[in-house]
Amino acid sequence: MDSEEGQAVYKRRSNTEHVHARLKNRGFDHMVLRGLAKVRTACLLHAVTHNLMWAISRRAPKPT
């Protein structure tokens, strides 16, 4: 953590930990699927859902 490389790793890690926590709170704490293709598909769907929800929540309100 003292080096610049260590700080960069920690910064990237802190950016992803909240995503994992949100997925776990939504019931994604264990896989009920079998097979790498199905698991990968489920993970990608969760990632897309998270990104859409984040984008919608950050969207500027329309002026009235």
Phi, psi and omega in degrees: 000346181282334183275164178294324179295319178296321178293324178294319178297315181297322180295316178296321180296317181293334178288332184261342185295323180293330177295314180297321179295318179295319178297319180294322178291340178269011177091016181260040184273343174212157183271136175251007180256158175238140178103138183297321182296318180291319179295316179298318179297316180297318179295318179295321177296319177295321179294317179296318178299316179298315181295320178294316179297321178295316181294319180294320181290336181266358183291137180289137178292148179287136178292144181254000000 
